Amino acid sequence: MKAKKIIFILAVILASCSGNEELSDAYGNFESDDVIVSSEANGKILQLNIQEGQKLKRGEVVAIIDSTDLTLKKQQLLAQKKAVASKIENIRAQIEVQEQQKKNLLVDKARIEKMLKDGAATQKQLDDINGKIDLVNAQISSINTQNVSIQSEMDVIKTQIAQVEEGVRKCKVVSPLNGTVLEKYAEQGEITAFGRPVFKIADLDVLYLKVYVSGDQLPHIKLGQQVEVLIDDTKKKNSKLTGVVSWISSTAEFTPKIIQTKEERVNMVYAVKIRVKNDGSLKIGMPGEANF
């Protein structure tokens, strides 16, 4: 009787174990699309208002780099621009004088032409007035040539000012997206340089489960496909989420060491990313499973 009871208990245990051995189609870990934000200017970090774990909005100013040299250069260029502008005004005044003189000469020319018809003026008087008009036209053309040269000088200064303003803008490090600061690489008061990382940020509202599938599974997976995602809830239960296949590798690779047994790690597999909306339960590096 005792033997029958023991056999019954063992059967129940085996049945329960077999019910929990349902394997998922793929395994992997969650990761994020993080962005490393680097400095675009050289200088001392005057302000750095971030902490790891802090949430930022897109366009929010995170750090300010010393831009004193650029500000002084801009002031110098503005002074040069003002001096060139005064030259342009002087040339305009000269042109206005010449235009007025030409207008007066044209009046005199019309009068002489009328007198010439009446025999009260000579051809030499008309030739002289035409010569004066030609001389004024030549002077106006010469002044306009100077004006073009000065206008070109003004355009160069404006371009230089725009470059300095762009440099000043780059002295402000801003968040490129809405997200959470994952790592901080600099401190206020440090000297930074172009291309030096300041912080890492990622949008944790959406994470990606990177799993690996075999060549046999690959034909049954396509972009945009909805899949079941499982994460650990308790020792015996999993939480179910819905994900969407967002990326499929075009090349095969050896299974990473973190996946399953040594025998399975020697197989060639394809990496697949599944986009999963984070309800707050997902963390970077957390293991997950997928059923296609």
KOLKE-788055 format. One record per residue (C-alpha): residue number from 1; residue in one letter; x, y, z. Coordinates in Angstrom, 2 decimals, always signed. Each point is the difference from the previous one (the first is absolute). Example, Ala and Ser with C-alpha at 12.3 -4.5 7.8 and 13.67 -1.06 7.14 Angstrom:
NODE     k   r         x         y         z
NODE     1   a    +12.30     -4.50     +7.80
NODE     2   s     +1.37     +3.44     -0.66
//
This chain:
NODE     k   r         x         y         z
NODE     1   m     +0.00     +0.00     +0.00
NODE     2   k     +2.83     +2.33     +0.88
NODE     3   a     +1.72     -0.85     -3.28
NODE     4   k     -3.12     +0.97     -1.99
NODE     5   k     -0.21     +3.29     +1.90
NODE     6   i     +3.62     +0.83     -0.76
NODE     7   i     -0.47     -0.81     -3.70
NODE     8   f     -3.08     +2.26     -0.12
NODE     9   i     +1.91     +2.92     +1.60
NODE    10   l     +2.88     -0.43     -2.48
NODE    11   a     -2.43     +0.01     -2.92
NODE    12   v     -1.58     +3.23     +1.20
NODE    13   i     +3.42     +1.64     +0.40
NODE    14   l     +1.10     -1.08     -3.49
NODE    15   a     -3.24     +1.21     -1.52
NODE    16   s     +0.35     +3.39     +1.65
NODE    17   c     +3.62     +0.27     -1.10
NODE    18   s     -0.85     -0.85     -3.60
NODE    19   g     -2.65     +2.74     +0.01
NODE    20   n     +2.61     +2.63     +0.90
NODE    21   e     +2.52     -1.09     -2.63
NODE    22   e     -1.64     +1.89     -2.83
NODE    23   l     +2.94     +1.71     -1.69
NODE    24   s     -0.28     +3.32     -1.76
NODE    25   d     +1.06     +0.51     -3.61
NODE    26   a     +2.86     +2.38     +0.81
NODE    27   y     +1.90     +1.51     +2.92
NODE    28   g     +1.89     +3.23     +0.52
NODE    29   n     +0.38     +3.19     +2.00
NODE    30   f     -1.62     +3.42     -0.11
NODE    31   e     +1.98     +2.96     -1.28
NODE    32   s     -0.66     +3.60     -0.94
NODE    33   d     +0.79     +2.29     -2.90
NODE    34   d     +2.30     +2.25     +1.99
NODE    35   v     +1.70     +3.16     -1.23
NODE    36   i     +3.37     +1.24     +1.23
NODE    37   v     -0.10     +3.81     -0.03
NODE    38   s     +3.41     +1.60     -0.51
NODE    39   s     +1.33     +3.52     +0.27
NODE    40   e     +0.12     +2.05     -3.19
NODE    41   a     +2.31     +2.66     +1.47
NODE    42   n     +3.26     +0.36     +1.91
NODE    43   g     +0.11     +1.67     +3.39
NODE    44   k     -0.91     -0.11     +3.66
NODE    45   i     -3.37     -1.44     +0.99
NODE    46   l     -1.68     +2.86     +1.87
NODE    47   q     -3.27     -1.82     +0.68
NODE    48   l     -0.99     -3.67     -0.04
NODE    49   n     -3.50     -0.58     +1.32
NODE    50   i     -0.56     -3.76     -0.29
NODE    51   q     +0.07     -3.10     +2.17
NODE    52   e     -0.16     -3.64     -0.99
NODE    53   g     -3.61     -1.12     -0.07
NODE    54   q     -1.26     +3.53     -0.71
NODE    55   k     -2.65     +0.39     -2.70
NODE    56   l     +0.64     +2.60     -2.68
NODE    57   k     -2.11     +1.58     -2.72
NODE    58   r     +1.16     +0.42     -3.57
NODE    59   g     +1.83     +3.33     -0.43
NODE    60   e     +0.52     +0.49     +3.74
NODE    61   v     +3.33     +1.72     +0.77
NODE    62   v     +2.17     -2.40     +1.98
NODE    63   a     +3.40     +1.68     +0.06
NODE    64   i     +1.56     +3.37     -0.84
NODE    65   i     +3.61     +0.29     -1.17
NODE    66   d     +1.99     +3.23     +0.38
NODE    67   s     -0.45     +2.16     -3.13
NODE    68   t     +1.82     +3.16     +1.12
NODE    69   d     +2.50     -0.06     -2.89
NODE    70   l     -2.78     -0.40     -2.55
NODE    71   t     -2.01     +2.83     +1.56
NODE    72   l     +3.00     +2.36     -0.20
NODE    73   k     +0.62     -1.02     -3.62
NODE    74   k     -3.63     +0.73     -0.84
NODE    75   q     +0.29     +3.48     +1.54
NODE    76   q     +3.08     +0.64     -2.15
NODE    77   l     -1.82     -1.11     -3.13
NODE    78   l     -3.00     +2.18     +0.84
NODE    79   a     +2.33     +3.00     +0.26
NODE    80   q     +1.47     -0.85     -3.42
NODE    81   k     -3.49     -0.35     -1.41
NODE    82   k     -0.91     +3.44     +1.30
NODE    83   a     +3.11     +1.53     -1.61
NODE    84   v     -0.76     -1.65     -3.35
NODE    85   a     -3.63     +1.12     +0.23
NODE    86   s     +1.17     +3.61     +0.33
NODE    87   k     +2.06     -0.41     -3.19
NODE    88   i     -3.07     -1.27     -1.80
NODE    89   e     -2.02     +3.01     +1.16
NODE    90   n     +2.76     +2.33     -1.20
NODE    91   i     -0.01     -1.64     -3.43
NODE    92   r     -3.77     +0.30     -0.22
NODE    93   a     +0.30     +3.71     +0.76
NODE    94   q     +2.61     +0.42     -2.76
NODE    95   i     -2.23     -1.82     -2.48
NODE    96   e     -2.96     +2.21     +0.92
NODE    97   v     +2.15     +3.10     -0.62
NODE    98   q     +1.10     -1.29     -3.41
NODE    99   e     -3.56     -0.97     -0.92
NODE   100   q     -1.20     +3.48     +0.88
NODE   101   q     +2.81     +1.54     -2.04
NODE   102   k     -0.94     -2.22     -2.93
NODE   103   k     -3.63     +1.03     +0.35
NODE   104   n     +1.03     +3.68     -0.20
NODE   105   l     +2.20     -0.65     -3.05
NODE   106   l     -2.88     -1.73     -1.77
NODE   107   v     -2.16     +3.08     +0.58
NODE   108   d     +2.77     +2.19     -1.45
NODE   109   k     +0.37     -2.39     -2.96
NODE   110   a     -3.72     +0.25     -0.81
NODE   111   r     +0.22     +3.78     +0.15
NODE   112   i     +3.07     +0.12     -2.30
NODE   113   e     -1.62     -2.40     -2.49
NODE   114   k     -3.01     +2.35     -0.20
NODE   115   m     +2.23     +3.03     -0.39
NODE   116   l     +2.00     -1.81     -2.69
NODE   117   k     -3.16     -0.49     -2.02
NODE   118   d     -0.72     +3.71     +0.31
NODE   119   g     +3.57     +0.90     -0.96
NODE   120   a     +0.72     +1.49     +3.43
NODE   121   a     +2.63     -2.61     +0.98
NODE   122   t     +2.92     -1.76     -1.65
NODE   123   q     +0.79     -3.66     -0.56
NODE   124   k     +3.06     +0.40     +2.25
NODE   125   q     -2.24     +0.91     +2.93
NODE   126   l     -2.02     -3.19     -0.55
NODE   127   d     +3.17     -2.09     -0.28
NODE   128   d     +1.33     +1.50     +3.21
NODE   129   i     -3.14     -0.81     +1.93
NODE   130   n     +0.00     -3.56     -1.36
NODE   131   g     +3.61     -0.34     +1.10
NODE   132   k     -0.89     +1.10     +3.52
NODE   133   i     -2.86     -2.52     +0.12
NODE   134   d     +2.36     -2.80     -1.14
NODE   135   l     +2.47     +1.01     +2.71
NODE   136   v     -2.72     -0.16     +2.70
NODE   137   n     -1.08     -3.43     -1.26
NODE   138   a     +3.62     -1.20     +0.24
NODE   139   q     +0.28     +1.35     +3.53
NODE   140   i     -3.25     -1.73     +1.03
NODE   141   s     +1.29     -3.28     -1.50
NODE   142   s     +3.28     +0.36     +1.90
NODE   143   i     -1.81     +0.66     +3.28
NODE   144   n     -2.26     -3.00     -0.58
NODE   145   t     +3.10     -2.17     -0.48
NODE   146   q     +1.25     +1.14     +3.41
NODE   147   n     -3.45     -0.71     +1.42
NODE   148   v     +0.09     -3.61     -1.28
NODE   149   s     +3.41     -0.52     +1.64
NODE   150   i     -1.21     +1.39     +3.33
NODE   151   q     -3.21     -2.04     -0.19
NODE   152   s     +2.14     -3.13     -0.46
NODE   153   e     +2.00     +1.01     +3.07
NODE   154   m     -3.27     +0.40     +1.90
NODE   155   d     -1.16     -3.47     -1.11
NODE   156   v     +3.26     -1.54     +1.26
NODE   157   i     -0.46     +1.65     +3.40
NODE   158   k     -3.62     -1.19     +0.19
NODE   159   t     +1.16     -3.56     -0.75
NODE   160   q     +2.66     +0.24     +2.71
NODE   161   i     -2.59     +1.24     +2.49
NODE   162   a     -2.29     -2.90     -0.91
NODE   163   q     +2.89     -2.42     +0.59
NODE   164   v     +0.71     +1.51     +3.40
NODE   165   e     -3.70     -0.15     +0.93
NODE   166   e     -0.07     -3.66     -1.03
NODE   167   g     +3.05     -0.58     +2.21
NODE   168   v     -1.78     +1.70     +2.91
NODE   169   r     -3.07     -2.17     -0.62
NODE   170   k     +2.16     -3.12     +0.13
NODE   171   c     +1.23     +1.07     +3.45
NODE   172   k     -3.42     -1.10     +1.24
NODE   173   v     -0.35     -3.77     +0.31
NODE   174   v     -3.65     -0.97     -0.43
NODE   175   s     -1.94     -3.24     +0.28
NODE   176   p     -0.66     -1.48     -3.45
NODE   177   l     -3.13     -1.86     +1.13
NODE   178   n     -2.48     -0.64     +2.79
NODE   179   g     +1.66     -2.56     +2.20
NODE   180   t     +1.86     -0.98     +3.14
NODE   181   v     +3.65     +0.66     +0.77
NODE   182   l     +1.77     -3.37     +0.19
NODE   183   e     +3.58     +1.12     +0.60
NODE   184   k     +1.79     +3.27     +0.70
NODE   185   y     +3.55     +0.38     -1.35
NODE   186   a     +0.95     +3.55     +1.04
NODE   187   e     -0.21     +2.33     +2.98
NODE   188   q     -0.52     +3.73     +0.37
NODE   189   g     +3.31     +1.88     -0.01
NODE   190   e     +1.81     -2.50     -2.23
NODE   191   i     +1.61     +0.97     -3.30
NODE   192   t     -1.72     -1.73     -2.89
NODE   193   a     +0.87     -0.31     -3.67
NODE   194   f     -1.78     -0.52     -3.29
NODE   195   g     -1.34     -3.55     -0.22
NODE   196   r     +0.48     -0.81     +3.68
NODE   197   p     -3.05     -1.85     +1.43
NODE   198   v     -2.05     +1.88     +2.59
NODE   199   f     -2.84     -2.44     +0.73
NODE   200   k     -1.96     -2.97     -1.34
NODE   201   i     -3.78     +0.15     -0.39
NODE   202   a     -2.70     -2.42     -1.13
NODE   203   d     -3.75     -0.08     -0.36
NODE   204   l     -0.99     -2.68     +2.52
NODE   205   d     -3.67     +0.14     -0.98
NODE   206   v     +0.92     -2.47     -2.73
NODE   207   l     +2.56     -2.80     +0.38
NODE   208   y     +1.20     -2.63     -2.44
NODE   209   l     +0.26     -3.70     +0.77
NODE   210   k     +2.94     -1.30     -2.01
NODE   211   v     -0.41     -3.73     -0.57
NODE   212   y     +1.67     -2.57     -2.21
NODE   213   v     -1.81     -2.37     -2.32
NODE   214   s     +1.14     -2.93     -2.10
NODE   215   g     -0.06     -0.18     -3.76
NODE   216   d     -3.04     -2.28     +0.20
NODE   217   q     -1.93     +2.62     +1.94
NODE   218   l     +1.04     +2.93     -2.20
NODE   219   p     -2.47     -0.61     -2.89
NODE   220   h     -2.90     +0.27     +2.46
NODE   221   i     +1.05     +3.43     +1.34
NODE   222   k     -0.65     +3.28     -1.78
NODE   223   l     +0.28     +3.71     +0.75
NODE   224   g     -3.07     +1.46     +1.68
NODE   225   q     -1.10     -3.39     +1.31
NODE   226   q     -1.63     +0.02     +3.44
NODE   227   v     +1.55     -2.48     +2.44
NODE   228   e     -0.50     -1.09     +3.58
NODE   229   v     +2.68     +1.17     +2.42
NODE   230   l     +0.52     -1.65     +3.37
NODE   231   i     +1.84     +1.35     +3.03
NODE   232   d     +0.47     -1.51     +3.46
NODE   233   d     -2.80     +0.77     +2.44
NODE   234   t     +0.51     -2.63     +2.69
NODE   235   k     +2.08     -3.18     +0.13
NODE   236   k     -2.78     -1.93     -1.71
NODE   237   k     -1.88     +2.65     -1.97
NODE   238   n     +0.80     +2.39     -2.82
NODE   239   s     -1.53     +3.34     -0.93
NODE   240   k     -1.20     +0.30     -3.57
NODE   241   l     +0.55     +3.07     -2.18
NODE   242   t     -0.52     +0.74     -3.68
NODE   243   g     +2.87     +0.99     -2.25
NODE   244   v     +0.61     +0.76     -3.66
NODE   245   v     +2.93     -1.25     -2.05
NODE   246   s     +1.93     +3.16     -0.97
NODE   247   w     +3.29     -1.38     -1.35
NODE   248   i     +1.35     -3.25     -1.41
NODE   249   s     +3.70     -0.53     -0.57
NODE   250   s     +1.00     -0.83     -3.56
NODE   251   t     +3.03     -2.01     +1.08
NODE   252   a     +0.41     -3.04     +2.23
NODE   253   e     +2.23     -0.12     +3.07
NODE   254   f     +0.94     -2.41     +2.75
NODE   255   t     -2.42     -0.08     +2.91
NODE   256   p     +1.23     +2.29     +2.84
NODE   257   k     +1.39     -1.73     +3.11
NODE   258   i     -2.90     +1.20     +2.12
NODE   259   i     -2.43     -2.16     -1.98
NODE   260   q     -0.85     -3.55     +1.14
NODE   261   t     +2.49     -2.88     -0.01
NODE   262   k     +3.46     -0.41     -1.50
NODE   263   e     -1.42     -2.18     -2.78
NODE   264   e     -2.50     +2.68     -0.98
NODE   265   r     +2.67     +2.70     +0.07
NODE   266   v     +1.87     -1.55     -2.91
NODE   267   n     -3.03     +0.36     -2.28
NODE   268   m     -0.31     +2.82     -2.51
NODE   269   v     -2.93     +2.30     +0.73
NODE   270   y     -1.52     +3.29     -1.13
NODE   271   a     -0.54     +2.96     +2.33
NODE   272   v     -3.51     +1.45     +0.18
NODE   273   k     -1.19     +3.10     +1.84
NODE   274   i     -3.51     +0.18     +1.42
NODE   275   r     -1.40     +3.40     +0.89
NODE   276   v     -1.86     -0.09     +3.32
NODE   277   k     -1.86     +2.86     +1.66
NODE   278   n     +1.31     +0.37     +3.54
NODE   279   d     -2.64     +0.12     +2.71
NODE   280   g     +2.70     +0.59     +2.60
NODE   281   s     +0.77     -3.64     +0.64
NODE   282   l     +2.70     -0.31     -2.67
NODE   283   k     +3.63     +0.83     +0.78
NODE   284   i     +3.09     +0.11     -2.20
NODE   285   g     +1.80     -3.36     +0.13
NODE   286   m     -3.04     -1.89     +1.28
NODE   287   p     -0.41     -3.47     -1.57
NODE   288   g     -3.05     -0.70     -2.11
NODE   289   e     -1.56     -2.62     -2.21
NODE   290   a     -1.97     +0.18     -3.23
NODE   291   n     -2.58     -2.15     -1.69
NODE   292   f     -0.61     +0.54     -3.69
//
